[in-house]
Amino acid sequence: MQKKTMFILIIIFAIIAALGGIGYLVVQDRFGGTVYYTHTQGDGKKKIVKAEDGNQITEYEYTFHGYDKDGNRKECDLMKVDSSMTKDKYIAVTYNKNRGVVSWQEVQKSDIPAPAMDKLNADSNAGSAK
């Protein structure tokens, strides 16, 4: 009798663990992504769009490239935000392969991994040489 109870508990635990793993993968696929670091330099393209409720909303569109923690470059086609970004700031952008940019936040220069910072500095130096 005790072996049967133990077997049932192991099966229940395995099912719960499998469901938790599947749930984690779904959340990562939907909301997770790779963090890329970039430097705001230009003005975004201002657009007035109509919301579902009929109100007008001002959005700013940005195209950018960024670098992950290992210094790998990523071109991001478009990022829409509801306010203009301050120029000359560093931001961390979470990019999801299925949904594009899912989040962004301003970061301190010291928070950026060295390989990404090296690439951002090289971009800045190349831009100032033009």
DSSP file (Angstrom, degrees, kcal/mol; ACC not computed):
  #  RESIDUE AA STRUCTURE BP1 BP2  ACC     N-H-->O    O-->H-N    N-H-->O    O-->H-N    TCO  KAPPA ALPHA  PHI   PSI    X-CA   Y-CA   Z-CA
    1    1 A M     >        0   0    0      0, 0.0     4,-1.9     0, 0.0     5,-0.1   0.000 360.0 360.0 360.0 -41.7    0.0    0.0    0.0
    2    2 A Q  H  >  +     0   0    0      1,-0.2     4,-2.4     2,-0.2     5,-0.2   0.848 360.0  53.8 -69.5 -34.1    2.8    2.4    0.9
    3    3 A K  H  > S+     0   0    0      2,-0.2     4,-2.3     1,-0.2    -1,-0.2   0.891 108.4  50.3 -64.9 -39.0    4.7    1.7   -2.4
    4    4 A K  H  > S+     0   0    0      2,-0.2     4,-2.2     1,-0.2    -2,-0.2   0.908 111.1  48.1 -66.2 -42.0    1.5    2.5   -4.3
    5    5 A T  H  X S+     0   0    0     -4,-1.9     4,-2.3     2,-0.2    -2,-0.2   0.909 112.1  49.5 -64.4 -42.7    1.1    5.8   -2.5
    6    6 A M  H  X S+     0   0    0     -4,-2.4     4,-2.2     2,-0.2    -2,-0.2   0.903 110.2  51.1 -63.3 -41.4    4.7    6.8   -3.0
    7    7 A F  H  X S+     0   0    0     -4,-2.3     4,-2.2     2,-0.2    -2,-0.2   0.903 110.2  49.0 -62.2 -43.2    4.4    6.0   -6.7
    8    8 A I  H  X S+     0   0    0     -4,-2.2     4,-2.6     2,-0.2    -2,-0.2   0.907 110.7  50.5 -64.5 -42.5    1.3    8.2   -7.0
    9    9 A L  H  X S+     0   0    0     -4,-2.3     4,-2.6     2,-0.2    -2,-0.2   0.890 109.9  50.4 -63.2 -39.7    3.0   11.0   -5.2
   10   10 A I  H  X S+     0   0    0     -4,-2.2     4,-2.4     2,-0.2    -2,-0.2   0.914 111.2  48.6 -64.6 -42.4    6.0   10.7   -7.6
   11   11 A I  H  X S+     0   0    0     -4,-2.2     4,-2.3     2,-0.2    -2,-0.2   0.925 112.2  48.7 -63.2 -44.9    3.7   10.8  -10.6
   12   12 A I  H  X S+     0   0    0     -4,-2.6     4,-2.4     1,-0.2    -2,-0.2   0.922 112.1  48.9 -61.5 -44.6    1.9   13.9   -9.2
   13   13 A F  H  X S+     0   0    0     -4,-2.6     4,-2.6     1,-0.2    -1,-0.2   0.903 110.5  50.9 -61.8 -41.5    5.2   15.6   -8.6
   14   14 A A  H  X S+     0   0    0     -4,-2.4     4,-2.3     2,-0.2    -1,-0.2   0.894 110.7  48.8 -63.7 -40.4    6.4   14.8  -12.1
   15   15 A I  H  X S+     0   0    0     -4,-2.3     4,-2.5     2,-0.2    -2,-0.2   0.923 112.1  48.1 -65.5 -44.4    3.2   16.2  -13.6
   16   16 A I  H  X S+     0   0    0     -4,-2.4     4,-2.3     2,-0.2    -2,-0.2   0.916 112.5  48.9 -62.3 -43.6    3.5   19.4  -11.6
   17   17 A A  H  X S+     0   0    0     -4,-2.6     4,-2.3     2,-0.2    -2,-0.2   0.905 111.6  49.5 -63.2 -41.7    7.2   19.8  -12.5
   18   18 A A  H  X S+     0   0    0     -4,-2.3     4,-2.4     2,-0.2    -2,-0.2   0.917 111.7  48.2 -64.2 -43.5    6.4   19.3  -16.2
   19   19 A L  H  X S+     0   0    0     -4,-2.5     4,-2.5     1,-0.2    -2,-0.2   0.887 111.2  50.9 -64.6 -38.9    3.5   21.9  -16.1
   20   20 A G  H  X S+     0   0    0     -4,-2.3     4,-2.3     2,-0.2    -1,-0.2   0.910 110.7  48.9 -64.1 -41.8    5.8   24.4  -14.3
   21   21 A G  H  X S+     0   0    0     -4,-2.3     4,-2.2     2,-0.2    -2,-0.2   0.907 111.9  48.2 -64.1 -42.3    8.5   23.9  -17.0
   22   22 A I  H  X S+     0   0    0     -4,-2.4     4,-2.3     2,-0.2    -2,-0.2   0.914 111.0  51.4 -64.3 -42.6    6.0   24.3  -19.8
   23   23 A G  H  X S+     0   0    0     -4,-2.5     4,-2.3     1,-0.2    -2,-0.2   0.901 108.9  50.9 -60.8 -41.9    4.6   27.5  -18.1
   24   24 A Y  H  X S+     0   0    0     -4,-2.3     4,-2.6     1,-0.2    -1,-0.2   0.925 110.4  49.0 -61.8 -45.3    8.1   28.9  -17.8
   25   25 A L  H  X S+     0   0    0     -4,-2.2     4,-2.5     1,-0.2    -2,-0.2   0.886 110.5  50.8 -63.1 -39.3    8.8   28.3  -21.5
   26   26 A V  H  X S+     0   0    0     -4,-2.3     4,-2.1     2,-0.2     5,-0.2   0.927 112.0  46.8 -64.4 -44.8    5.6   29.9  -22.5
   27   27 A V  H  X>S+     0   0    0     -4,-2.3     4,-3.4     2,-0.2     5,-0.9   0.919 113.5  48.6 -64.1 -43.6    6.3   33.0  -20.4
   28   28 A Q  H  X5S+     0   0    0     -4,-2.6     4,-1.1     3,-0.2    -1,-0.2   0.911 113.1  47.6 -62.2 -42.0    9.8   33.2  -21.8
   29   29 A D  H  <5S+     0   0    0     -4,-2.5    69,-0.3    -5,-0.2    -1,-0.2   0.860 120.5  37.7 -66.7 -35.4    8.6   32.8  -25.3
   30   30 A R  H  <5S+     0   0    0     -4,-2.1    -2,-0.2    -5,-0.2    -3,-0.2   0.880 137.9   9.0 -84.7 -41.6    5.9   35.4  -24.9
   31   31 A F  H  <5S+     0   0    0     -4,-3.4    -3,-0.2    -5,-0.2    -2,-0.2   0.582 109.2  81.3-120.7 -15.4    7.6   38.0  -22.7
   32   32 A G     << +     0   0    0     -4,-1.1     2,-0.3    -5,-0.9    -4,-0.0  -0.135  47.0 138.0 -84.4-176.0   11.3   37.2  -22.4
   33   33 A G        -     0   0    0     63,-0.1     2,-0.4    64,-0.1    63,-0.2  -0.978  52.0 -54.1 165.4-170.2   14.1   37.9  -24.8
   34   34 A T  E     -A   95   0A   0     61,-2.3    61,-2.9    -2,-0.3     2,-0.5  -0.793  47.2-127.6 -98.2 137.8   17.6   39.0  -25.2
   35   35 A V  E     -A   94   0A   0     -2,-0.4    34,-0.4    59,-0.2     2,-0.4  -0.740  26.2-172.7 -88.0 128.3   18.8   42.3  -23.6
   36   36 A Y  E     -A   93   0A   0     57,-3.0    57,-3.4    -2,-0.5     2,-0.4  -0.952  13.7-141.6-119.4 141.7   20.5   44.6  -26.0
   37   37 A Y  E     +AB  92  67A   0     30,-2.8    30,-2.0    -2,-0.4     2,-0.3  -0.856  27.5 165.3-105.7 136.4   22.3   47.8  -25.0
   38   38 A T  E     -A   91   0A   0     53,-2.4    53,-2.4    -2,-0.4     2,-0.5  -0.893  31.9-124.3-143.6 172.3   22.1   51.0  -27.1
   39   39 A H  E     -A   90   0A   0     26,-0.3     2,-0.3    -2,-0.3    51,-0.2  -0.984  24.2-129.7-124.9 122.6   22.7   54.7  -26.9
   40   40 A T        +     0   0    0     49,-3.2    48,-2.1    -2,-0.5    49,-0.4  -0.571  44.1 147.8 -75.2 129.8   20.0   57.2  -27.7
   41   41 A Q        +     0   0    0     -2,-0.3     2,-0.2    46,-0.2    -1,-0.2   0.659  50.1  44.6-129.4 -44.4   21.3   59.8  -30.1
   42   42 A G  S    S-     0   0    0      1,-0.1     2,-0.2    45,-0.1    -1,-0.2  -0.514  83.8 -92.7-105.7 171.8   18.6   61.0  -32.5
   43   43 A D        -     0   0    0     -2,-0.2     2,-0.1     1,-0.1    -1,-0.1  -0.548  42.4-118.7 -76.8 146.2   15.0   62.2  -32.2
   44   44 A G        -     0   0    0     -2,-0.2     2,-0.7    41,-0.2    18,-0.2  -0.392  32.9 -97.0 -76.4 163.2   12.4   59.6  -32.7
   45   45 A K  E     -C   61   0A   0     16,-2.7    16,-2.4    -2,-0.1     2,-0.3  -0.755  41.2-136.4 -84.6 117.8    9.9   60.0  -35.5
   46   46 A K  E     +C   60   0A   0     -2,-0.7     2,-0.4    14,-0.2    14,-0.2  -0.590  27.9 177.2 -80.2 131.3    6.7   61.5  -34.0
   47   47 A K  E     -C   59   0A   0     12,-3.0    12,-3.2    -2,-0.3     2,-0.6  -0.995  24.3-145.6-134.8 140.9    3.4   60.0  -35.0
   48   48 A I  E     -C   58   0A   0     -2,-0.4     2,-0.3    10,-0.2    10,-0.2  -0.934  28.2-179.8-103.1 122.1   -0.2   60.7  -34.0
   49   49 A V  E     -C   57   0A   0      8,-3.1     8,-3.3    -2,-0.6     2,-0.5  -0.851  27.6-118.3-122.0 158.0   -2.2   57.6  -34.0
   50   50 A K  E     -C   56   0A   0     -2,-0.3     6,-0.2     6,-0.2     5,-0.1  -0.842  26.9-142.1 -99.0 126.4   -5.9   56.9  -33.2
   51   51 A A    >   -     0   0    0      4,-3.4     3,-1.9    -2,-0.5    -1,-0.0  -0.288  30.6-100.8 -77.8 168.2   -6.6   54.6  -30.2
   52   52 A E  T 3  S+     0   0    0      1,-0.3    -1,-0.1     2,-0.1    -2,-0.0   0.815 124.1  55.3 -59.4 -31.3   -9.4   52.1  -30.2
   53   53 A D  T 3  S-     0   0    0      2,-0.1    -1,-0.3     1,-0.0     3,-0.1   0.431 122.2-106.0 -84.6   2.7  -11.5   54.5  -28.0
   54   54 A G  S <  S+     0   0    0     -3,-1.9    -2,-0.1     1,-0.3     2,-0.1   0.241  78.5 129.1  95.6 -13.7  -11.1   57.2  -30.7
   55   55 A N        -     0   0    0     -5,-0.1    -4,-3.4     1,-0.1     2,-0.4  -0.381  60.3-116.2 -72.4 153.6   -8.6   59.4  -28.7
   56   56 A Q  E     -C   50   0A   0     -6,-0.2     2,-0.4    -3,-0.1    -6,-0.2  -0.750  29.0-165.4 -92.3 139.2   -5.4   60.5  -30.4
   57   57 A I  E     -C   49   0A   0     -8,-3.3    -8,-3.1    -2,-0.4     2,-0.6  -0.970  15.1-136.2-125.0 137.9   -2.1   59.2  -29.0
   58   58 A T  E     -C   48   0A   0     -2,-0.4     2,-0.3   -10,-0.2   -10,-0.2  -0.837  28.2-179.8 -93.5 126.2    1.4   60.6  -29.7
   59   59 A E  E     -C   47   0A   0    -12,-3.2   -12,-3.0    -2,-0.6     2,-0.5  -0.897  18.7-147.0-121.6 154.3    4.0   57.9  -30.3
   60   60 A Y  E     -CD  46  81A   0     21,-2.6    21,-2.1    -2,-0.3     2,-0.4  -0.989  12.7-153.0-121.7 128.2    7.6   58.1  -31.1
   61   61 A E  E     -CD  45  80A   0    -16,-2.4   -16,-2.7    -2,-0.5     2,-0.4  -0.840  12.8-174.6-104.2 136.1    9.2   55.5  -33.3
   62   62 A Y  E     - D   0  79A   0     17,-2.2    17,-1.5    -2,-0.4     2,-0.4  -0.985  13.0-162.8-128.7 138.0   12.9   54.6  -33.1
   63   63 A T  E     +     0   0A   0     -2,-0.4     2,-0.3    15,-0.2    14,-0.2  -0.939  30.9 149.8-110.9 145.0   15.1   52.4  -35.1
   64   64 A F  E     - D   0  76A   0     12,-1.7    12,-2.9    -2,-0.4     2,-0.4  -0.974  39.5-129.6-160.4 168.3   18.3   51.3  -33.5
   65   65 A H  E     + D   0  75A   0     -2,-0.3   -26,-0.3    10,-0.2     2,-0.3  -0.967  28.9 177.9-125.7 150.9   21.0   48.7  -33.2
   66   66 A G  E     - D   0  74A   0      8,-2.2     8,-2.3    -2,-0.4     2,-0.4  -0.855  22.5-121.8-142.5 176.7   22.3   47.4  -29.9
   67   67 A Y  E     -BD  37  73A   0    -30,-2.0   -30,-2.8    -2,-0.3     6,-0.2  -0.976  18.3-136.1-128.5 138.0   24.7   44.9  -28.5
   68   68 A D    >   -     0   0    0      4,-2.1     3,-2.2    -2,-0.4   -32,-0.1  -0.178  47.2 -81.4 -80.5-177.1   24.1   42.0  -26.2
   69   69 A K  T 3  S+     0   0    0    -34,-0.4    47,-0.4     1,-0.3    48,-0.1   0.708 132.4  50.2 -61.5 -20.4   26.3   41.2  -23.2
   70   70 A D  T 3  S-     0   0    0     45,-0.1    -1,-0.3     2,-0.1    44,-0.0   0.408 121.4-104.0 -97.6   1.0   28.8   39.4  -25.5
   71   71 A G    <   +     0   0    0     -3,-2.2     2,-0.4     1,-0.3    -2,-0.1   0.595  68.1 150.9  88.5  11.8   29.0   42.3  -28.0
   72   72 A N        -     0   0    0      1,-0.1    -4,-2.1     2,-0.0    -1,-0.3  -0.636  42.7-126.9 -79.6 133.5   26.9   40.7  -30.7
   73   73 A R  E     -D   67   0A   0     -2,-0.4     2,-0.4    -6,-0.2    -6,-0.2  -0.535  24.7-173.0 -84.2 143.8   25.0   43.3  -32.8
   74   74 A K  E     -D   66   0A   0     -8,-2.3    -8,-2.2    -2,-0.2     2,-0.5  -0.991  15.8-146.0-137.3 128.0   21.3   43.3  -33.4
   75   75 A E  E     -D   65   0A   0     -2,-0.4     2,-0.6   -10,-0.2   -10,-0.2  -0.829  15.0-161.6 -89.6 125.3   19.3   45.6  -35.7
   76   76 A C  E     -D   64   0A   0    -12,-2.9   -12,-1.7    -2,-0.5     3,-0.1  -0.949   6.7-153.7-111.6 122.1   15.9   46.4  -34.3
   77   77 A D  E     -     0   0A   0     -2,-0.6     2,-0.3     1,-0.2    -1,-0.1   0.889  67.4  -3.6 -63.9 -44.0   13.5   47.6  -36.9
   78   78 A L  E     -     0   0A   0    -15,-0.1    23,-0.5   -17,-0.0     2,-0.4  -0.994  47.2-174.4-157.7 140.3   11.1   49.7  -34.7
   79   79 A M  E     -D   62   0A   0    -17,-1.5   -17,-2.2    -2,-0.3     2,-0.5  -0.979  15.1-159.1-136.8 126.1   10.4   50.6  -31.2
   80   80 A K  E     +D   61   0A   0     -2,-0.4     2,-0.3   -19,-0.2   -19,-0.2  -0.896  14.4 173.3-108.2 131.8    7.4   52.7  -30.2
   81   81 A V  E     -D   60   0A   0    -21,-2.1   -21,-2.6    -2,-0.5     4,-0.1  -0.932  36.6-128.2-132.7 159.0    7.2   54.6  -27.0
   82   82 A D  S    S+     0   0    0     -2,-0.3     2,-0.3   -23,-0.2   -24,-0.2   0.414  91.9  37.7 -91.5   3.3    4.6   57.1  -25.7
   83   83 A S  S    S-     0   0    0    -23,-0.1   -23,-0.1     0, 0.0     2,-0.1  -0.990  93.6 -94.8-147.0 154.5    7.1   59.8  -24.9
   84   84 A S        -     0   0    0     -2,-0.3     2,-0.2     1,-0.1    -2,-0.1  -0.438  42.2-122.0 -68.6 137.8   10.3   61.1  -26.5
   85   85 A M        -     0   0    0     -2,-0.1     2,-0.2     1,-0.1   -41,-0.2  -0.549  26.9-107.7 -79.6 145.6   13.5   59.6  -25.2
   86   86 A T        -     0   0    0     -2,-0.2     3,-0.5     1,-0.1   -46,-0.2  -0.538  39.9-114.7 -70.2 135.0   16.1   61.8  -23.7
   87   87 A K  S    S+     0   0    0     -2,-0.2   -46,-0.2     1,-0.2     3,-0.1  -0.312  92.1  27.1 -69.3 155.1   19.1   62.1  -26.0
   88   88 A D  S    S+     0   0    0    -48,-2.1     2,-0.3     1,-0.2    -1,-0.2   0.857  90.0 128.3  63.7  40.9   22.5   60.8  -25.0
   89   89 A K        -     0   0    0     -3,-0.5   -49,-3.2   -49,-0.4     2,-0.4  -0.889  56.2-125.7-121.2 155.2   21.2   58.1  -22.6
   90   90 A Y  E     -AE  39 107A   0     17,-0.6    17,-2.6    -2,-0.3     2,-0.3  -0.843  30.2-174.6 -98.9 136.4   22.0   54.4  -22.4
   91   91 A I  E     -AE  38 106A   0    -53,-2.4   -53,-2.4    -2,-0.4     2,-0.5  -0.961  22.7-140.6-131.7 151.1   19.1   52.0  -22.5
   92   92 A A  E     -AE  37 105A   0     13,-2.9    13,-1.9    -2,-0.3     2,-0.5  -0.954  23.4-164.7-107.3 124.1   18.7   48.3  -22.1
   93   93 A V  E     -AE  36 104A   0    -57,-3.4   -57,-3.0    -2,-0.5     2,-0.7  -0.936  13.1-145.4-114.4 127.7   16.1   46.9  -24.6
   94   94 A T  E     -AE  35 103A   0      9,-2.8     8,-2.7    -2,-0.5     9,-1.1  -0.850  21.0-165.5 -92.9 118.6   14.6   43.4  -24.2
   95   95 A Y  E     -AE  34 101A   0    -61,-2.9   -61,-2.3    -2,-0.7     2,-0.5  -0.918   6.3-161.0-112.0 123.0   14.0   42.0  -27.7
   96   96 A N  E  >  - E   0 100A   0      4,-3.6     4,-2.7    -2,-0.5   -63,-0.1  -0.878  19.1-137.6-103.1 131.1   11.8   39.0  -28.3
   97   97 A K  T  4 S+     0   0    0     -2,-0.5    -1,-0.1     1,-0.2     4,-0.1   0.754 104.2  37.9 -61.4 -24.0   12.3   37.1  -31.6
   98   98 A N  T  4 S+     0   0    0    -69,-0.3    -1,-0.2     2,-0.1   -68,-0.1   0.771 129.9  25.8 -95.3 -30.4    8.5   36.8  -32.0
   99   99 A R  T  4 S-     0   0    0      1,-0.3     2,-0.2   -69,-0.0    -2,-0.2   0.464  92.1-137.9-116.3  -4.1    7.2   40.1  -30.6
  100  100 A G  E  < S+E   96   0A   0     -4,-2.7    -4,-3.6   -21,-0.0     2,-0.4  -0.581  73.3  11.6  79.1-144.4   10.1   42.6  -31.2
  101  101 A V  E     +E   95   0A   0    -23,-0.5    -6,-0.2    -6,-0.2   -21,-0.1  -0.553  61.0 171.5 -72.3 122.5   10.9   45.0  -28.3
  102  102 A V  E     -     0   0A   0     -8,-2.7     2,-0.3    -2,-0.4    -1,-0.2   0.633  64.2  -6.1-106.1 -19.7    8.9   43.9  -25.2
  103  103 A S  E     -E   94   0A   0     -9,-1.1    -9,-2.8     2,-0.0    -1,-0.4  -0.982  55.0-170.7-165.3 161.5   10.5   46.4  -22.7
  104  104 A W  E     -E   93   0A   0     -2,-0.3     2,-0.3   -11,-0.2   -11,-0.2  -0.985   4.5-179.3-153.5 154.7   13.2   49.0  -22.3
  105  105 A Q  E     -E   92   0A   0    -13,-1.9   -13,-2.9    -2,-0.3     2,-0.2  -0.989  33.9-104.6-153.9 149.4   14.7   50.9  -19.4
  106  106 A E  E     -E   91   0A   0     -2,-0.3     2,-0.3   -15,-0.2   -15,-0.3  -0.528  42.1-172.5 -71.8 139.5   17.4   53.5  -19.0
  107  107 A V  E     -E   90   0A   0    -17,-2.6   -17,-0.6    -2,-0.2     2,-0.2  -0.896  25.7-105.1-130.4 161.1   20.6   52.2  -17.5
  108  108 A Q    >   -     0   0    0     -2,-0.3     3,-1.8     1,-0.1     4,-0.4  -0.564  30.5-118.4 -81.4 150.1   23.8   53.6  -16.2
  109  109 A K  G >  S+     0   0    0      1,-0.3     3,-1.4    -2,-0.2    -1,-0.1   0.868 115.6  59.0 -55.1 -37.7   26.9   53.4  -18.4
  110  110 A S  G 3  S+     0   0    0      1,-0.3    -1,-0.3     7,-0.0     4,-0.1   0.659  97.2  61.9 -68.6 -15.9   28.5   51.3  -15.6
  111  111 A D  G <  S+     0   0    0     -3,-1.8    -1,-0.3     2,-0.1    -2,-0.2   0.577  82.1  97.6 -84.9 -10.1   25.7   48.7  -15.8
  112  112 A I  S <  S-     0   0    0     -3,-1.4     5,-0.1    -4,-0.4   -20,-0.0  -0.661  84.2-111.5 -84.9 129.2   26.6   47.8  -19.4
  113  113 A P    >>  -     0   0    0      0, 0.0     4,-2.5     0, 0.0     3,-0.5  -0.258  29.5-113.9 -57.8 145.1   28.8   44.7  -19.9
  114  114 A A  H 3> S+     0   0    0      1,-0.2     4,-2.8     2,-0.2     5,-0.2   0.855 112.1  53.6 -53.1 -45.8   32.2   45.5  -21.2
  115  115 A P  H 3> S+     0   0    0      0, 0.0     4,-1.4     0, 0.0    -1,-0.2   0.905 113.5  43.7 -60.3 -38.8   31.9   43.8  -24.6
  116  116 A A  H <> S+     0   0    0     -3,-0.5     4,-2.4   -47,-0.4    -2,-0.2   0.908 113.5  51.1 -69.7 -41.8   28.7   45.8  -25.4
  117  117 A M  H  X S+     0   0    0     -4,-2.5     4,-2.7     1,-0.2     5,-0.2   0.887 106.3  55.1 -64.1 -38.8   30.2   49.0  -24.1
  118  118 A D  H  X S+     0   0    0     -4,-2.8     4,-2.1    -5,-0.2    -1,-0.2   0.913 110.3  45.9 -59.3 -42.7   33.3   48.6  -26.2
  119  119 A K  H  X S+     0   0    0     -4,-1.4     4,-2.3    -5,-0.2    -2,-0.2   0.901 112.1  50.5 -68.5 -41.1   31.1   48.3  -29.3
  120  120 A L  H  X S+     0   0    0     -4,-2.4     4,-2.2     1,-0.2    -2,-0.2   0.903 111.0  49.4 -63.4 -40.2   29.0   51.3  -28.3
  121  121 A N  H  X S+     0   0    0     -4,-2.7     4,-2.6     2,-0.2    -1,-0.2   0.901 109.4  51.7 -64.7 -40.1   32.2   53.4  -27.8
  122  122 A A  H  X S+     0   0    0     -4,-2.1     4,-2.3     1,-0.2    -2,-0.2   0.898 109.3  50.8 -62.9 -39.7   33.5   52.3  -31.2
  123  123 A D  H  X S+     0   0    0     -4,-2.3     4,-2.3     2,-0.2    -2,-0.2   0.924 110.8  48.6 -61.5 -44.4   30.2   53.4  -32.8
  124  124 A S  H  X S+     0   0    0     -4,-2.2     4,-2.1     1,-0.2    -2,-0.2   0.907 112.2  48.3 -63.7 -42.3   30.4   56.8  -31.1
  125  125 A N  H  X S+     0   0    0     -4,-2.6     4,-1.1     1,-0.2    -1,-0.2   0.888 111.9  49.2 -66.2 -38.8   34.0   57.2  -32.2
  126  126 A A  H  < S+     0   0    0     -4,-2.3     4,-0.5     1,-0.2    -1,-0.2   0.887 111.5  50.3 -66.6 -38.3   33.2   56.3  -35.8
  127  127 A G  H >< S+     0   0    0     -4,-2.3     3,-0.7     1,-0.2    -2,-0.2   0.862 109.3  49.9 -68.3 -36.0   30.2   58.7  -35.8
  128  128 A S  H 3< S+     0   0    0     -4,-2.1    -1,-0.2     1,-0.2    -2,-0.2   0.701 103.1  61.6 -77.3 -17.6   32.3   61.6  -34.5
  129  129 A A  T 3<        0   0    0     -4,-1.1    -1,-0.2     1,-0.2    -2,-0.2   0.643 360.0 360.0 -80.0 -14.3   35.0   61.0  -37.2
  130  130 A K    <         0   0    0     -3,-0.7    -1,-0.2    -4,-0.5    -2,-0.1   0.488 360.0 360.0 -75.7 360.0   32.5   61.7  -39.9
